[in-house]
Amino acid sequence: MAIFNIIKNKYFLVIVGLIVWLLYFDRNDVFTQFELINKCNKLKTERDYYIAEIEKNKLEIHELQNNKVSLETFAREKYLMKKDNEDIFVFVQK
């Protein structure tokens, strides 16, 4: 009988109803919150990756601006540039 009285209690029913509402039917339900937390963590990881890439590119730009040898190597490798008296052979692996 004690369990039946607890179940009939209006406060217990309101609390259970509120918990069910917050878990499943609310706009900010628990499952949506888990998805948002996972998305936020993924975006933080991407942000860290892009920050590292930006720093790496800044160092590369600084090196290219200050070192003629690395600038020449970069131009030859990336843009297939050559000096006037040279021939370039490009080997493509299949």
C-alpha positions as a Markdown table, in Angstrom:
| # | Residue | x | y | z |
|---|---|---|---|---|
| 1 | Met | 0.0 | 0.0 | 0.0 |
| 2 | Ala | 2.9 | 2.4 | 0.7 |
| 3 | Ile | 4.1 | 2.2 | -2.9 |
| 4 | Phe | 0.5 | 2.8 | -4.2 |
| 5 | Asn | 0.3 | 5.9 | -2.0 |
| 6 | Ile | 3.6 | 7.2 | -3.3 |
| 7 | Ile | 2.5 | 6.7 | -6.9 |
| 8 | Lys | -0.8 | 8.5 | -6.3 |
| 9 | Asn | 1.0 | 11.4 | -4.7 |
| 10 | Lys | 0.6 | 14.5 | -6.9 |
| 11 | Tyr | 4.1 | 15.8 | -6.3 |
| 12 | Phe | 5.6 | 12.5 | -7.3 |
| 13 | Leu | 3.5 | 12.5 | -10.5 |
| 14 | Val | 4.5 | 16.1 | -11.3 |
| 15 | Ile | 8.2 | 15.3 | -10.8 |
| 16 | Val | 8.1 | 12.2 | -13.0 |
| 17 | Gly | 6.2 | 14.1 | -15.7 |
| 18 | Leu | 8.7 | 16.9 | -15.6 |
| 19 | Ile | 11.6 | 14.5 | -15.9 |
| 20 | Val | 10.0 | 12.7 | -18.8 |
| 21 | Trp | 9.3 | 16.1 | -20.5 |
| 22 | Leu | 12.9 | 17.3 | -20.0 |
| 23 | Leu | 14.4 | 14.0 | -21.2 |
| 24 | Tyr | 12.3 | 13.5 | -24.4 |
| 25 | Phe | 10.0 | 16.4 | -25.4 |
| 26 | Asp | 11.8 | 19.6 | -24.6 |
| 27 | Arg | 13.6 | 21.6 | -27.2 |
| 28 | Asn | 16.8 | 21.2 | -25.2 |
| 29 | Asp | 16.4 | 17.6 | -24.3 |
| 30 | Val | 19.3 | 15.4 | -23.1 |
| 31 | Phe | 20.0 | 13.8 | -26.5 |
| 32 | Thr | 20.2 | 17.1 | -28.3 |
| 33 | Gln | 22.6 | 18.3 | -25.6 |
| 34 | Phe | 24.9 | 15.3 | -26.1 |
| 35 | Glu | 24.9 | 15.9 | -29.9 |
| 36 | Leu | 25.8 | 19.6 | -29.3 |
| 37 | Ile | 28.6 | 18.7 | -26.9 |
| 38 | Asn | 30.0 | 16.3 | -29.5 |
| 39 | Lys | 29.8 | 18.8 | -32.3 |
| 40 | Cys | 31.5 | 21.4 | -30.1 |
| 41 | Asn | 34.3 | 19.1 | -29.3 |
| 42 | Lys | 34.7 | 18.3 | -33.0 |
| 43 | Leu | 34.8 | 22.0 | -33.9 |
| 44 | Lys | 37.5 | 22.6 | -31.2 |
| 45 | Thr | 39.6 | 19.9 | -32.7 |
| 46 | Glu | 39.2 | 21.4 | -36.1 |
| 47 | Arg | 40.1 | 24.8 | -34.8 |
| 48 | Asp | 43.3 | 23.5 | -33.2 |
| 49 | Tyr | 44.2 | 21.8 | -36.5 |
| 50 | Tyr | 43.7 | 25.0 | -38.5 |
| 51 | Ile | 45.6 | 27.1 | -36.0 |
| 52 | Ala | 48.6 | 24.7 | -36.3 |
| 53 | Glu | 48.3 | 24.9 | -40.1 |
| 54 | Ile | 48.3 | 28.7 | -40.0 |
| 55 | Glu | 51.4 | 28.7 | -37.9 |
| 56 | Lys | 53.1 | 26.3 | -40.2 |
| 57 | Asn | 52.2 | 28.4 | -43.2 |
| 58 | Lys | 53.5 | 31.6 | -41.5 |
| 59 | Leu | 56.8 | 29.9 | -40.9 |
| 60 | Glu | 57.0 | 28.7 | -44.5 |
| 61 | Ile | 56.2 | 32.2 | -45.8 |
| 62 | His | 58.8 | 33.7 | -43.6 |
| 63 | Glu | 61.4 | 31.2 | -44.8 |
| 64 | Leu | 60.4 | 31.9 | -48.5 |
| 65 | Gln | 60.7 | 35.6 | -48.0 |
| 66 | Asn | 64.1 | 35.4 | -46.3 |
| 67 | Asn | 65.9 | 32.5 | -48.0 |
| 68 | Lys | 66.6 | 32.6 | -51.8 |
| 69 | Val | 67.5 | 28.9 | -52.0 |
| 70 | Ser | 64.2 | 27.8 | -50.4 |
| 71 | Leu | 62.3 | 30.2 | -52.7 |
| 72 | Glu | 64.0 | 28.7 | -55.7 |
| 73 | Thr | 63.3 | 25.2 | -54.5 |
| 74 | Phe | 59.6 | 26.0 | -53.8 |
| 75 | Ala | 59.2 | 27.6 | -57.3 |
| 76 | Arg | 60.8 | 24.6 | -59.0 |
| 77 | Glu | 58.8 | 22.0 | -57.1 |
| 78 | Lys | 55.4 | 23.6 | -57.0 |
| 79 | Tyr | 55.2 | 25.6 | -60.2 |
| 80 | Leu | 57.7 | 23.7 | -62.3 |
| 81 | Met | 59.7 | 26.9 | -63.0 |
| 82 | Lys | 63.1 | 26.7 | -64.6 |
| 83 | Lys | 66.1 | 28.7 | -65.5 |
| 84 | Asp | 66.6 | 29.7 | -69.2 |
| 85 | Asn | 69.3 | 27.1 | -69.9 |
| 86 | Glu | 67.6 | 24.1 | -68.2 |
| 87 | Asp | 65.2 | 21.4 | -69.2 |
| 88 | Ile | 62.7 | 19.9 | -66.8 |
| 89 | Phe | 61.6 | 16.3 | -66.8 |
| 90 | Val | 58.5 | 15.4 | -64.8 |
| 91 | Phe | 58.1 | 11.8 | -63.8 |
| 92 | Val | 54.5 | 10.7 | -63.1 |
| 93 | Gln | 54.1 | 7.4 | -61.2 |
| 94 | Lys | 51.0 | 5.3 | -61.9 |
